[in-house]
Amino acid sequence: MKTYPSTQSYIFITILVLFVFGTIALFFIIENESIEGMPIPIMILLGLIDCLFLWIVFDTKYKIKENKLYYCSGPIRGKIDILKINKIESVKTWYVTSILKPALGSYGLTITYNRFDDIYISPKNKEDFIAELLKINPNIQLK
């Protein structure tokens, strides 16, 4: 089994860091003033959102095992039969048409599989990743 970590966009990481540190700073501000300024459920919700963001950052990766491509990005997890992949397209934009995006980078791959399904991923070493997929399914079209 080969594992490929995701690339990480500087903009995404900057937004994440600002949000997490902003939430932590908010807890200290509220602690020094009055807890009545922000209800406890909102504080808990912000803490959970921080945990979700950190989970996504540290858990976004792709694995190729046997004839399956496994992807995970925090709570987003799934697998794709590599033999059903039709096309891989290199994408260099913030906007992608794929609905499912278990990726952190803006320079990635859109993988089309089955008949109309697609997914956007951003493995760090795209060349090795694509080569590994082509070993299993040489019929994949590259764009």
N, CA, C and O atoms as CSV, one atom per row, in Angstrom:
chain,resi,resn,atom,element,x,y,z
A,1,MET,N,N,0.850,-1.170,0.000
A,1,MET,CA,C,0.000,0.000,0.000
A,1,MET,C,C,0.900,1.239,0.000
A,1,MET,O,O,1.817,1.361,0.811
A,2,LYS,N,N,0.612,2.148,-0.928
A,2,LYS,CA,C,1.334,3.412,-1.001
A,2,LYS,C,C,0.433,4.523,-0.496
A,2,LYS,O,O,-0.759,4.559,-0.801
A,3,THR,N,N,1.016,5.434,0.285
A,3,THR,CA,C,0.271,6.567,0.833
A,3,THR,C,C,0.840,7.849,0.264
A,3,THR,O,O,2.056,8.031,0.196
A,4,TYR,N,N,-0.058,8.738,-0.146
A,4,TYR,CA,C,0.319,10.035,-0.715
A,4,TYR,C,C,-0.343,11.141,0.102
A,4,TYR,O,O,-1.571,11.232,0.122
A,5,PRO,N,N,0.439,11.980,0.773
A,5,PRO,CA,C,-0.166,13.105,1.498
A,5,PRO,C,C,-0.650,14.170,0.517
A,5,PRO,O,O,-0.225,14.208,-0.638
A,6,SER,N,N,-1.537,15.026,0.990
A,6,SER,CA,C,-2.082,16.104,0.166
A,6,SER,C,C,-1.165,17.321,0.212
A,6,SER,O,O,-0.505,17.583,1.218
A,7,THR,N,N,-1.137,18.061,-0.899
A,7,THR,CA,C,-0.480,19.363,-0.864
A,7,THR,C,C,-1.328,20.283,0.000
A,7,THR,O,O,-2.501,20.003,0.248
A,8,GLN,N,N,-0.735,21.383,0.459
A,8,GLN,CA,C,-1.475,22.314,1.295
A,8,GLN,C,C,-1.306,23.725,0.747
A,8,GLN,O,O,-0.187,24.221,0.611
A,9,SER,N,N,-2.404,24.351,0.442
A,9,SER,CA,C,-2.420,25.714,-0.066
A,9,SER,C,C,-2.075,26.680,1.068
A,9,SER,O,O,-2.584,26.552,2.182
A,10,TYR,N,N,-1.209,27.643,0.773
A,10,TYR,CA,C,-0.838,28.633,1.784
A,10,TYR,C,C,-2.041,29.447,2.241
A,10,TYR,O,O,-2.137,29.809,3.414
A,11,ILE,N,N,-2.943,29.729,1.340
A,11,ILE,CA,C,-4.128,30.509,1.700
A,11,ILE,C,C,-5.022,29.714,2.654
A,11,ILE,O,O,-5.513,30.258,3.643
A,12,PHE,N,N,-5.232,28.433,2.360
A,12,PHE,CA,C,-6.056,27.590,3.230
A,12,PHE,C,C,-5.433,27.486,4.615
A,12,PHE,O,O,-6.129,27.617,5.622
A,13,ILE,N,N,-4.137,27.252,4.671
A,13,ILE,CA,C,-3.451,27.109,5.962
A,13,ILE,C,C,-3.487,28.427,6.731
A,13,ILE,O,O,-3.667,28.420,7.949
A,14,THR,N,N,-3.320,29.558,6.044
A,14,THR,CA,C,-3.376,30.867,6.703
A,14,THR,C,C,-4.748,31.111,7.314
A,14,THR,O,O,-4.854,31.563,8.454
A,15,ILE,N,N,-5.795,30.811,6.555
A,15,ILE,CA,C,-7.160,30.983,7.071
A,15,ILE,C,C,-7.382,30.070,8.274
A,15,ILE,O,O,-7.974,30.488,9.270
A,16,LEU,N,N,-6.915,28.838,8.186
A,16,LEU,CA,C,-7.051,27.893,9.285
A,16,LEU,C,C,-6.347,28.407,10.535
A,16,LEU,O,O,-6.933,28.412,11.618
A,17,VAL,N,N,-5.108,28.835,10.396
A,17,VAL,CA,C,-4.337,29.315,11.545
A,17,VAL,C,C,-5.005,30.538,12.164
A,17,VAL,O,O,-5.118,30.630,13.386
A,18,LEU,N,N,-5.446,31.474,11.332
A,18,LEU,CA,C,-6.126,32.661,11.855
A,18,LEU,C,C,-7.401,32.295,12.607
A,18,LEU,O,O,-7.684,32.865,13.660
A,19,PHE,N,N,-8.172,31.347,12.073
A,19,PHE,CA,C,-9.411,30.938,12.729
A,19,PHE,C,C,-9.118,30.261,14.065
A,19,PHE,O,O,-9.739,30.584,15.078
A,20,VAL,N,N,-8.165,29.317,14.065
A,20,VAL,CA,C,-7.849,28.585,15.297
A,20,VAL,C,C,-7.297,29.538,16.352
A,20,VAL,O,O,-7.755,29.530,17.495
A,21,PHE,N,N,-6.313,30.363,15.978
A,21,PHE,CA,C,-5.745,31.286,16.959
A,21,PHE,C,C,-6.750,32.355,17.372
A,21,PHE,O,O,-6.733,32.803,18.519
A,22,GLY,N,N,-7.616,32.767,16.465
A,22,GLY,CA,C,-8.674,33.712,16.811
A,22,GLY,C,C,-9.625,33.134,17.843
A,22,GLY,O,O,-10.046,33.826,18.769
A,23,THR,N,N,-9.961,31.860,17.679
A,23,THR,CA,C,-10.843,31.200,18.642
A,23,THR,C,C,-10.164,31.083,20.001
A,23,THR,O,O,-10.785,31.335,21.034
A,24,ILE,N,N,-8.898,30.702,19.997
A,24,ILE,CA,C,-8.154,30.588,21.258
A,24,ILE,C,C,-8.065,31.960,21.933
A,24,ILE,O,O,-8.268,32.070,23.142
A,25,ALA,N,N,-7.766,32.993,21.162
A,25,ALA,CA,C,-7.694,34.351,21.714
A,25,ALA,C,C,-9.047,34.773,22.275
A,25,ALA,O,O,-9.106,35.449,23.302
A,26,LEU,N,N,-10.114,34.387,21.623
A,26,LEU,CA,C,-11.456,34.723,22.088
A,26,LEU,C,C,-11.728,34.106,23.451
A,26,LEU,O,O,-12.341,34.740,24.309
A,27,PHE,N,N,-11.271,32.860,23.658
A,27,PHE,CA,C,-11.445,32.219,24.959
A,27,PHE,C,C,-10.733,33.003,26.060
A,27,PHE,O,O,-11.274,33.170,27.153
A,28,PHE,N,N,-9.501,33.492,25.770
A,28,PHE,CA,C,-8.754,34.255,26.762
A,28,PHE,C,C,-9.402,35.611,27.030
A,28,PHE,O,O,-9.434,36.071,28.171
A,29,ILE,N,N,-9.914,36.244,25.989
A,29,ILE,CA,C,-10.582,37.539,26.157
A,29,ILE,C,C,-11.819,37.377,27.021
A,29,ILE,O,O,-12.066,38.177,27.924
A,30,ILE,N,N,-12.594,36.337,26.740
A,30,ILE,CA,C,-13.825,36.101,27.503
A,30,ILE,C,C,-13.488,35.741,28.947
A,30,ILE,O,O,-14.177,36.175,29.870
A,31,GLU,N,N,-12.429,34.949,29.149
A,31,GLU,CA,C,-12.045,34.545,30.499
A,31,GLU,C,C,-11.656,35.764,31.337
A,31,GLU,O,O,-11.963,35.832,32.527
A,32,ASN,N,N,-10.987,36.713,30.713
A,32,ASN,CA,C,-10.558,37.903,31.444
A,32,ASN,C,C,-11.701,38.866,31.699
A,32,ASN,O,O,-11.651,39.632,32.662
A,33,GLU,N,N,-12.698,38.850,30.891
A,33,GLU,CA,C,-13.834,39.757,31.078
A,33,GLU,C,C,-14.968,38.999,31.758
A,33,GLU,O,O,-14.892,38.668,32.941
A,34,SER,N,N,-15.994,38.738,31.008
A,34,SER,CA,C,-17.171,38.090,31.574
A,34,SER,C,C,-17.606,36.952,30.672
A,34,SER,O,O,-17.646,37.107,29.452
A,35,ILE,N,N,-17.925,35.840,31.242
A,35,ILE,CA,C,-18.392,34.692,30.469
A,35,ILE,C,C,-19.763,34.958,29.866
A,35,ILE,O,O,-20.183,34.261,28.943
A,36,GLU,N,N,-20.458,35.956,30.381
A,36,GLU,CA,C,-21.782,36.282,29.860
A,36,GLU,C,C,-21.711,36.889,28.458
A,36,GLU,O,O,-22.724,36.951,27.761
A,37,GLY,N,N,-20.520,37.338,28.037
A,37,GLY,CA,C,-20.373,37.942,26.720
A,37,GLY,C,C,-20.618,36.955,25.597
A,37,GLY,O,O,-21.045,37.350,24.512
A,38,MET,N,N,-20.357,35.683,25.834
A,38,MET,CA,C,-20.568,34.655,24.806
A,38,MET,C,C,-21.111,33.404,25.483
A,38,MET,O,O,-20.509,32.909,26.435
A,39,PRO,N,N,-22.220,32.896,25.013
A,39,PRO,CA,C,-22.781,31.680,25.607
A,39,PRO,C,C,-21.842,30.484,25.453
A,39,PRO,O,O,-21.101,30.380,24.475
A,40,ILE,N,N,-21.886,29.607,26.414
A,40,ILE,CA,C,-21.023,28.423,26.418
A,40,ILE,C,C,-21.245,27.537,25.191
A,40,ILE,O,O,-20.265,27.025,24.651
A,41,PRO,N,N,-22.486,27.328,24.721
A,41,PRO,CA,C,-22.652,26.496,23.516
A,41,PRO,C,C,-21.897,27.045,22.303
A,41,PRO,O,O,-21.392,26.273,21.488
A,42,ILE,N,N,-21.818,28.373,22.178
A,42,ILE,CA,C,-21.076,28.952,21.048
A,42,ILE,C,C,-19.583,28.699,21.221
A,42,ILE,O,O,-18.883,28.425,20.246
A,43,MET,N,N,-19.091,28.790,22.455
A,43,MET,CA,C,-17.675,28.511,22.707
A,43,MET,C,C,-17.352,27.052,22.373
A,43,MET,O,O,-16.318,26.759,21.773
A,44,ILE,N,N,-18.233,26.155,22.763
A,44,ILE,CA,C,-18.034,24.730,22.477
A,44,ILE,C,C,-18.067,24.490,20.969
A,44,ILE,O,O,-17.246,23.739,20.443
A,45,LEU,N,N,-19.007,25.122,20.274
A,45,LEU,CA,C,-19.111,24.982,18.824
A,45,LEU,C,C,-17.834,25.465,18.129
A,45,LEU,O,O,-17.331,24.798,17.225
A,46,LEU,N,N,-17.315,26.610,18.543
A,46,LEU,CA,C,-16.078,27.116,17.952
A,46,LEU,C,C,-14.911,26.157,18.204
A,46,LEU,O,O,-14.075,25.946,17.324
A,47,GLY,N,N,-14.857,25.582,19.397
A,47,GLY,CA,C,-13.818,24.596,19.704
A,47,GLY,C,C,-13.935,23.356,18.834
A,47,GLY,O,O,-12.925,22.818,18.380
A,48,LEU,N,N,-15.162,22.899,18.598
A,48,LEU,CA,C,-15.376,21.731,17.741
A,48,LEU,C,C,-14.999,22.027,16.283
A,48,LEU,O,O,-14.442,21.174,15.592
A,49,ILE,N,N,-15.310,23.243,15.827
A,49,ILE,CA,C,-14.930,23.626,14.462
A,49,ILE,C,C,-13.412,23.652,14.326
A,49,ILE,O,O,-12.871,23.212,13.312
A,50,ASP,N,N,-12.725,24.165,15.341
A,50,ASP,CA,C,-11.260,24.151,15.336
A,50,ASP,C,C,-10.739,22.717,15.228
A,50,ASP,O,O,-9.839,22.435,14.437
A,51,CYS,N,N,-11.311,21.819,16.027
A,51,CYS,CA,C,-10.887,20.410,15.993
A,51,CYS,C,C,-11.130,19.796,14.621
A,51,CYS,O,O,-10.299,19.032,14.129
A,52,LEU,N,N,-12.267,20.123,13.996
A,52,LEU,CA,C,-12.578,19.615,12.663
A,52,LEU,C,C,-11.538,20.095,11.649
A,52,LEU,O,O,-11.035,19.299,10.856
A,53,PHE,N,N,-11.217,21.382,11.669
A,53,PHE,CA,C,-10.202,21.919,10.751
A,53,PHE,C,C,-8.858,21.227,10.948
A,53,PHE,O,O,-8.212,20.838,9.975
A,54,LEU,N,N,-8.435,21.071,12.197
A,54,LEU,CA,C,-7.150,20.412,12.463
A,54,LEU,C,C,-7.174,18.958,12.016
A,54,LEU,O,O,-6.176,18.460,11.495
A,55,TRP,N,N,-8.292,18.268,12.211
A,55,TRP,CA,C,-8.435,16.885,11.767
A,55,TRP,C,C,-8.269,16.804,10.254
A,55,TRP,O,O,-7.581,15.917,9.749
A,56,ILE,N,N,-8.899,17.725,9.534
A,56,ILE,CA,C,-8.801,17.733,8.075
A,56,ILE,C,C,-7.363,17.963,7.632
A,56,ILE,O,O,-6.875,17.270,6.739
A,57,VAL,N,N,-6.679,18.925,8.242
A,57,VAL,CA,C,-5.301,19.245,7.838
A,57,VAL,C,C,-4.364,18.067,8.076
A,57,VAL,O,O,-3.553,17.737,7.211
A,58,PHE,N,N,-4.467,17.436,9.231
A,58,PHE,CA,C,-3.522,16.381,9.566
A,58,PHE,C,C,-3.923,15.001,9.044
A,58,PHE,O,O,-3.147,14.053,9.169
A,59,ASP,N,N,-5.114,14.869,8.465
A,59,ASP,CA,C,-5.588,13.554,8.026
A,59,ASP,C,C,-5.871,13.473,6.533
A,59,ASP,O,O,-6.384,12.449,6.080
A,60,THR,N,N,-5.564,14.497,5.747
A,60,THR,CA,C,-5.866,14.439,4.316
A,60,THR,C,C,-4.757,13.689,3.594
A,60,THR,O,O,-3.612,14.137,3.530
A,61,LYS,N,N,-5.131,12.532,3.051
A,61,LYS,CA,C,-4.163,11.681,2.353
A,61,LYS,C,C,-4.905,10.711,1.438
A,61,LYS,O,O,-6.125,10.559,1.503
A,62,TYR,N,N,-4.119,10.066,0.587
A,62,TYR,CA,C,-4.672,9.130,-0.391
A,62,TYR,C,C,-3.836,7.868,-0.344
A,62,TYR,O,O,-2.612,7.936,-0.230
A,63,LYS,N,N,-4.486,6.716,-0.433
A,63,LYS,CA,C,-3.794,5.424,-0.391
A,63,LYS,C,C,-4.211,4.593,-1.584
A,63,LYS,O,O,-5.379,4.580,-1.972
A,64,ILE,N,N,-3.252,3.905,-2.157
A,64,ILE,CA,C,-3.532,2.958,-3.238
A,64,ILE,C,C,-3.211,1.574,-2.699
A,64,ILE,O,O,-2.072,1.272,-2.340
A,65,LYS,N,N,-4.236,0.747,-2.652
A,65,LYS,CA,C,-4.081,-0.616,-2.139
A,65,LYS,C,C,-4.849,-1.552,-3.051
A,65,LYS,O,O,-6.056,-1.407,-3.242
A,66,GLU,N,N,-4.131,-2.515,-3.612
A,66,GLU,CA,C,-4.691,-3.457,-4.568
A,66,GLU,C,C,-5.306,-2.671,-5.725
A,66,GLU,O,O,-4.583,-1.939,-6.400
A,67,ASN,N,N,-6.581,-2.788,-5.976
A,67,ASN,CA,C,-7.223,-2.063,-7.086
A,67,ASN,C,C,-8.102,-0.924,-6.594
A,67,ASN,O,O,-9.027,-0.513,-7.295
A,68,LYS,N,N,-7.833,-0.415,-5.413
A,68,LYS,CA,C,-8.670,0.630,-4.831
A,68,LYS,C,C,-7.833,1.873,-4.507
A,68,LYS,O,O,-6.675,1.781,-4.099
A,69,LEU,N,N,-8.456,3.029,-4.702
A,69,LEU,CA,C,-7.906,4.312,-4.284
A,69,LEU,C,C,-8.729,4.761,-3.078
A,69,LEU,O,O,-9.927,5.017,-3.196
A,70,TYR,N,N,-8.080,4.853,-1.926
A,70,TYR,CA,C,-8.739,5.295,-0.705
A,70,TYR,C,C,-8.379,6.756,-0.472
A,70,TYR,O,O,-7.216,7.139,-0.599
A,71,TYR,N,N,-9.369,7.570,-0.132
A,71,TYR,CA,C,-9.111,8.969,0.187
A,71,TYR,C,C,-9.714,9.277,1.551
A,71,TYR,O,O,-10.760,8.743,1.918
A,72,CYS,N,N,-9.046,10.136,2.284
A,72,CYS,CA,C,-9.601,10.586,3.557
A,72,CYS,C,C,-9.148,12.019,3.818
A,72,CYS,O,O,-8.003,12.391,3.559
A,73,SER,N,N,-10.063,12.790,4.327
A,73,SER,CA,C,-9.822,14.186,4.675
A,73,SER,C,C,-10.751,14.508,5.834
A,73,SER,O,O,-11.871,14.981,5.640
A,74,GLY,N,N,-10.266,14.244,7.045
A,74,GLY,CA,C,-11.127,14.403,8.209
A,74,GLY,C,C,-12.279,13.425,8.128
A,74,GLY,O,O,-12.050,12.221,8.014
A,75,PRO,N,N,-13.529,13.911,8.184
A,75,PRO,CA,C,-14.663,12.990,8.141
A,75,PRO,C,C,-15.013,12.500,6.736
A,75,PRO,O,O,-15.827,11.587,6.592
A,76,ILE,N,N,-14.417,13.086,5.705
A,76,ILE,CA,C,-14.688,12.666,4.328
A,76,ILE,C,C,-13.796,11.479,4.002
A,76,ILE,O,O,-12.574,11.614,3.955
A,77,ARG,N,N,-14.389,10.340,3.782
A,77,ARG,CA,C,-13.639,9.117,3.492
A,77,ARG,C,C,-14.368,8.315,2.426
A,77,ARG,O,O,-15.593,8.358,2.315
A,78,GLY,N,N,-13.589,7.589,1.653
A,78,GLY,CA,C,-14.209,6.756,0.638
A,78,GLY,C,C,-13.169,5.986,-0.146
A,78,GLY,O,O,-11.970,6.083,0.112
A,79,LYS,N,N,-13.651,5.221,-1.106
A,79,LYS,CA,C,-12.757,4.454,-1.969
A,79,LYS,C,C,-13.328,4.423,-3.374
A,79,LYS,O,O,-14.538,4.502,-3.587
A,80,ILE,N,N,-12.415,4.305,-4.323
A,80,ILE,CA,C,-12.771,4.262,-5.732
A,80,ILE,C,C,-12.084,3.055,-6.343
A,80,ILE,O,O,-10.904,2.810,-6.093
A,81,ASP,N,N,-12.822,2.306,-7.142
A,81,ASP,CA,C,-12.234,1.195,-7.882
A,81,ASP,C,C,-11.387,1.788,-9.014
A,81,ASP,O,O,-11.919,2.449,-9.906
A,82,ILE,N,N,-10.095,1.555,-8.979
A,82,ILE,CA,C,-9.177,2.143,-9.959
A,82,ILE,C,C,-9.494,1.658,-11.370
A,82,ILE,O,O,-9.257,2.383,-12.337
A,83,LEU,N,N,-10.021,0.455,-11.501
A,83,LEU,CA,C,-10.365,-0.072,-12.820
A,83,LEU,C,C,-11.547,0.675,-13.444
A,83,LEU,O,O,-11.800,0.539,-14.641
A,84,LYS,N,N,-12.270,1.460,-12.645
A,84,LYS,CA,C,-13.405,2.232,-13.158
A,84,LYS,C,C,-13.057,3.698,-13.414
A,84,LYS,O,O,-13.925,4.494,-13.772
A,85,ILE,N,N,-11.781,4.050,-13.229
A,85,ILE,CA,C,-11.357,5.428,-13.508
A,85,ILE,C,C,-11.233,5.601,-15.018
A,85,ILE,O,O,-10.573,4.808,-15.689
A,86,ASN,N,N,-11.872,6.644,-15.547
A,86,ASN,CA,C,-11.850,6.921,-16.985
A,86,ASN,C,C,-10.799,7.954,-17.361
A,86,ASN,O,O,-10.098,7.809,-18.362
A,87,LYS,N,N,-10.698,9.015,-16.535
A,87,LYS,CA,C,-9.886,10.162,-16.929
A,87,LYS,C,C,-9.294,10.829,-15.697
A,87,LYS,O,O,-9.914,10.869,-14.635
A,88,ILE,N,N,-8.073,11.354,-15.860
A,88,ILE,CA,C,-7.433,12.179,-14.837
A,88,ILE,C,C,-7.039,13.483,-15.497
A,88,ILE,O,O,-6.344,13.496,-16.513
A,89,GLU,N,N,-7.493,14.584,-14.906
A,89,GLU,CA,C,-7.214,15.899,-15.475
A,89,GLU,C,C,-6.495,16.756,-14.433
A,89,GLU,O,O,-6.940,16.876,-13.291
A,90,SER,N,N,-5.386,17.344,-14.845
A,90,SER,CA,C,-4.647,18.242,-13.965
A,90,SER,C,C,-5.379,19.576,-13.901
A,90,SER,O,O,-5.714,20.160,-14.931
A,91,VAL,N,N,-5.624,20.054,-12.683
A,91,VAL,CA,C,-6.398,21.274,-12.473
A,91,VAL,C,C,-5.540,22.267,-11.698
A,91,VAL,O,O,-4.976,21.935,-10.655
A,92,LYS,N,N,-5.447,23.497,-12.222
A,92,LYS,CA,C,-4.661,24.543,-11.559
A,92,LYS,C,C,-5.546,25.763,-11.333
A,92,LYS,O,O,-5.347,26.813,-11.943
A,93,THR,N,N,-6.509,25.608,-10.460
A,93,THR,CA,C,-7.434,26.694,-10.192
A,93,THR,C,C,-8.060,26.503,-8.825
A,93,THR,O,O,-8.021,25.407,-8.266
A,94,TRP,N,N,-8.636,27.565,-8.287
A,94,TRP,CA,C,-9.356,27.458,-7.019
A,94,TRP,C,C,-10.718,26.841,-7.224
A,94,TRP,O,O,-11.224,26.149,-6.340
A,95,TYR,N,N,-11.322,27.081,-8.377
A,95,TYR,CA,C,-12.660,26.579,-8.624
A,95,TYR,C,C,-12.572,25.274,-9.395
A,95,TYR,O,O,-11.947,25.220,-10.453
A,96,VAL,N,N,-13.182,24.239,-8.886
A,96,VAL,CA,C,-13.276,22.964,-9.600
A,96,VAL,C,C,-14.732,22.547,-9.617
A,96,VAL,O,O,-15.489,22.864,-8.699
A,97,THR,N,N,-15.122,21.835,-10.661
A,97,THR,CA,C,-16.524,21.446,-10.799
A,97,THR,C,C,-16.873,20.218,-9.966
A,97,THR,O,O,-18.050,19.912,-9.775
A,98,SER,N,N,-15.874,19.524,-9.477
A,98,SER,CA,C,-16.130,18.339,-8.684
A,98,SER,C,C,-16.850,18.691,-7.386
A,98,SER,O,O,-16.511,19.677,-6.731
A,99,ILE,N,N,-17.830,17.895,-7.020
A,99,ILE,CA,C,-18.565,18.127,-5.780
A,99,ILE,C,C,-17.736,17.676,-4.586
A,99,ILE,O,O,-17.700,18.362,-3.565
A,100,LEU,N,N,-17.080,16.547,-4.702
A,100,LEU,CA,C,-16.316,15.989,-3.598
A,100,LEU,C,C,-14.868,16.461,-3.693
A,100,LEU,O,O,-14.211,16.232,-4.709
A,101,LYS,N,N,-14.358,17.121,-2.638
A,101,LYS,CA,C,-13.020,17.696,-2.668
A,101,LYS,C,C,-12.238,17.357,-1.406
A,101,LYS,O,O,-12.059,18.226,-0.554
A,102,PRO,N,N,-11.771,16.131,-1.260
A,102,PRO,CA,C,-10.920,15.823,-0.109
A,102,PRO,C,C,-9.475,16.248,-0.402
A,102,PRO,O,O,-8.587,15.406,-0.543
A,103,ALA,N,N,-9.255,17.549,-0.489
A,103,ALA,CA,C,-7.947,18.087,-0.862
A,103,ALA,C,C,-7.713,19.403,-0.147
A,103,ALA,O,O,-8.663,20.088,0.232
A,104,LEU,N,N,-6.450,19.757,0.037
A,104,LEU,CA,C,-6.090,21.015,0.675
A,104,LEU,C,C,-5.377,21.961,-0.279
A,104,LEU,O,O,-5.207,23.138,0.040
A,105,GLY,N,N,-4.959,21.477,-1.433
A,105,GLY,CA,C,-4.205,22.293,-2.374
A,105,GLY,C,C,-5.045,22.783,-3.528
A,105,GLY,O,O,-6.096,22.223,-3.841
A,106,SER,N,N,-4.556,23.856,-4.165
A,106,SER,CA,C,-5.275,24.418,-5.309
A,106,SER,C,C,-4.767,23.866,-6.640
A,106,SER,O,O,-5.392,24.095,-7.677
A,107,TYR,N,N,-3.657,23.150,-6.630
A,107,TYR,CA,C,-3.127,22.507,-7.835
A,107,TYR,C,C,-3.272,21.007,-7.652
A,107,TYR,O,O,-2.470,20.371,-6.968
A,108,GLY,N,N,-4.303,20.448,-8.271
A,108,GLY,CA,C,-4.570,19.035,-8.037
A,108,GLY,C,C,-5.044,18.301,-9.270
A,108,GLY,O,O,-4.766,18.692,-10.404
A,109,LEU,N,N,-5.767,17.228,-9.015
A,109,LEU,CA,C,-6.243,16.346,-10.074
A,109,LEU,C,C,-7.745,16.129,-9.921
A,109,LEU,O,O,-8.246,15.934,-8.813
A,110,THR,N,N,-8.449,16.166,-11.034
A,110,THR,CA,C,-9.846,15.750,-11.045
A,110,THR,C,C,-9.884,14.360,-11.656
A,110,THR,O,O,-9.477,14.155,-12.800
A,111,ILE,N,N,-10.372,13.424,-10.885
A,111,ILE,CA,C,-10.454,12.031,-11.331
A,111,ILE,C,C,-11.910,11.733,-11.672
A,111,ILE,O,O,-12.799,11.875,-10.833
A,112,THR,N,N,-12.140,11.319,-12.914
A,112,THR,CA,C,-13.475,10.934,-13.362
A,112,THR,C,C,-13.548,9.413,-13.361
A,112,THR,O,O,-12.677,8.738,-13.910
A,113,TYR,N,N,-14.592,8.886,-12.741
A,113,TYR,CA,C,-14.756,7.436,-12.640
A,113,TYR,C,C,-16.228,7.085,-12.805
A,113,TYR,O,O,-17.098,7.956,-12.813
A,114,ASN,N,N,-16.484,5.789,-12.935
A,114,ASN,CA,C,-17.823,5.306,-13.277
A,114,ASN,C,C,-18.299,6.047,-14.524
A,114,ASN,O,O,-17.534,6.193,-15.478
A,115,ARG,N,N,-19.509,6.505,-14.534
A,115,ARG,CA,C,-19.984,7.180,-15.739
A,115,ARG,C,C,-19.913,8.700,-15.613
A,115,ARG,O,O,-19.420,9.376,-16.515
A,116,PHE,N,N,-20.401,9.235,-14.504
A,116,PHE,CA,C,-20.445,10.687,-14.348
A,116,PHE,C,C,-19.853,11.173,-13.026
A,116,PHE,O,O,-19.982,12.354,-12.704
A,117,ASP,N,N,-19.216,10.311,-12.260
A,117,ASP,CA,C,-18.682,10.689,-10.955
A,117,ASP,C,C,-17.283,11.277,-11.103
A,117,ASP,O,O,-16.508,10.856,-11.962
A,118,ASP,N,N,-16.970,12.260,-10.250
A,118,ASP,CA,C,-15.615,12.781,-10.225
A,118,ASP,C,C,-15.266,13.244,-8.817
A,118,ASP,O,O,-16.139,13.455,-7.975
A,119,ILE,N,N,-13.973,13.395,-8.588
A,119,ILE,CA,C,-13.454,13.798,-7.291
A,119,ILE,C,C,-12.210,14.641,-7.530
A,119,ILE,O,O,-11.444,14.383,-8.458
A,120,TYR,N,N,-12.015,15.642,-6.694
A,120,TYR,CA,C,-10.827,16.487,-6.782
A,120,TYR,C,C,-9.902,16.124,-5.625
A,120,TYR,O,O,-10.313,16.139,-4.464
A,121,ILE,N,N,-8.651,15.798,-5.948
A,121,ILE,CA,C,-7.650,15.485,-4.934
A,121,ILE,C,C,-6.367,16.243,-5.266
A,121,ILE,O,O,-6.193,16.729,-6.383
A,122,SER,N,N,-5.472,16.339,-4.282
A,122,SER,CA,C,-4.221,17.061,-4.530
A,122,SER,C,C,-3.035,16.344,-3.885
A,122,SER,O,O,-2.508,16.810,-2.874
A,123,PRO,N,N,-2.611,15.219,-4.458
A,123,PRO,CA,C,-1.453,14.522,-3.892
A,123,PRO,C,C,-0.168,15.326,-4.118
A,123,PRO,O,O,-0.017,15.996,-5.140
A,124,LYS,N,N,0.755,15.251,-3.151
A,124,LYS,CA,C,2.008,16.010,-3.268
A,124,LYS,C,C,2.815,15.573,-4.487
A,124,LYS,O,O,3.283,16.418,-5.250
A,125,ASN,N,N,2.981,14.288,-4.677
A,125,ASN,CA,C,3.767,13.781,-5.797
A,125,ASN,C,C,2.819,13.244,-6.863
A,125,ASN,O,O,2.538,12.047,-6.924
A,126,LYS,N,N,2.336,14.155,-7.699
A,126,LYS,CA,C,1.320,13.797,-8.693
A,126,LYS,C,C,1.835,12.782,-9.708
A,126,LYS,O,O,1.104,11.873,-10.102
A,127,GLU,N,N,3.091,12.932,-10.134
A,127,GLU,CA,C,3.635,12.031,-11.161
A,127,GLU,C,C,3.670,10.592,-10.677
A,127,GLU,O,O,3.244,9.689,-11.397
A,128,ASP,N,N,4.174,10.364,-9.460
A,128,ASP,CA,C,4.210,9.003,-8.915
A,128,ASP,C,C,2.798,8.467,-8.688
A,128,ASP,O,O,2.525,7.290,-8.922
A,129,PHE,N,N,1.914,9.340,-8.233
A,129,PHE,CA,C,0.534,8.946,-7.980
A,129,PHE,C,C,-0.138,8.472,-9.267
A,129,PHE,O,O,-0.769,7.415,-9.293
A,130,ILE,N,N,0.002,9.259,-10.331
A,130,ILE,CA,C,-0.599,8.904,-11.618
A,130,ILE,C,C,0.048,7.642,-12.177
A,130,ILE,O,O,-0.643,6.779,-12.719
A,131,ALA,N,N,1.366,7.527,-12.050
A,131,ALA,CA,C,2.065,6.332,-12.549
A,131,ALA,C,C,1.563,5.076,-11.843
A,131,ALA,O,O,1.396,4.030,-12.471
A,132,GLU,N,N,1.326,5.180,-10.544
A,132,GLU,CA,C,0.825,4.033,-9.786
A,132,GLU,C,C,-0.580,3.645,-10.245
A,132,GLU,O,O,-0.899,2.461,-10.346
A,133,LEU,N,N,-1.420,4.649,-10.522
A,133,LEU,CA,C,-2.766,4.360,-11.030
A,133,LEU,C,C,-2.708,3.725,-12.419
A,133,LEU,O,O,-3.473,2.809,-12.721
A,134,LEU,N,N,-1.796,4.215,-13.260
A,134,LEU,CA,C,-1.670,3.675,-14.616
A,134,LEU,C,C,-1.143,2.240,-14.626
A,134,LEU,O,O,-1.447,1.483,-15.548
A,135,LYS,N,N,-0.367,1.860,-13.628
A,135,LYS,CA,C,0.085,0.461,-13.534
A,135,LYS,C,C,-1.112,-0.471,-13.363
A,135,LYS,O,O,-1.127,-1.582,-13.893
A,136,ILE,N,N,-2.104,-0.011,-12.622
A,136,ILE,CA,C,-3.286,-0.830,-12.353
A,136,ILE,C,C,-4.289,-0.731,-13.497
A,136,ILE,O,O,-4.890,-1.728,-13.896
A,137,ASN,N,N,-4.467,0.498,-14.028
A,137,ASN,CA,C,-5.431,0.710,-15.111
A,137,ASN,C,C,-4.773,1.540,-16.213
A,137,ASN,O,O,-4.822,2.770,-16.169
A,138,PRO,N,N,-4.154,0.879,-17.209
A,138,PRO,CA,C,-3.478,1.623,-18.275
A,138,PRO,C,C,-4.433,2.318,-19.248
A,138,PRO,O,O,-3.973,3.056,-20.119
A,139,ASN,N,N,-5.728,2.111,-19.129
A,139,ASN,CA,C,-6.715,2.725,-20.017
A,139,ASN,C,C,-7.154,4.134,-19.577
A,139,ASN,O,O,-8.010,4.745,-20.218
A,140,ILE,N,N,-6.580,4.636,-18.509
A,140,ILE,CA,C,-6.951,5.965,-18.013
A,140,ILE,C,C,-6.443,7.030,-18.986
A,140,ILE,O,O,-5.274,7.023,-19.372
A,141,GLN,N,N,-7.343,7.951,-19.382
A,141,GLN,CA,C,-6.948,9.075,-20.234
A,141,GLN,C,C,-6.367,10.174,-19.363
A,141,GLN,O,O,-6.884,10.461,-18.283
A,142,LEU,N,N,-5.287,10.787,-19.839
A,142,LEU,CA,C,-4.657,11.902,-19.114
A,142,LEU,C,C,-4.881,13.186,-19.874
A,142,LEU,O,O,-4.728,13.224,-21.095
A,143,LYS,N,N,-5.242,14.239,-19.166
A,143,LYS,CA,C,-5.427,15.547,-19.780
A,143,LYS,C,C,-4.606,16.579,-19.066
A,143,LYS,O,O,-4.629,17.752,-19.439
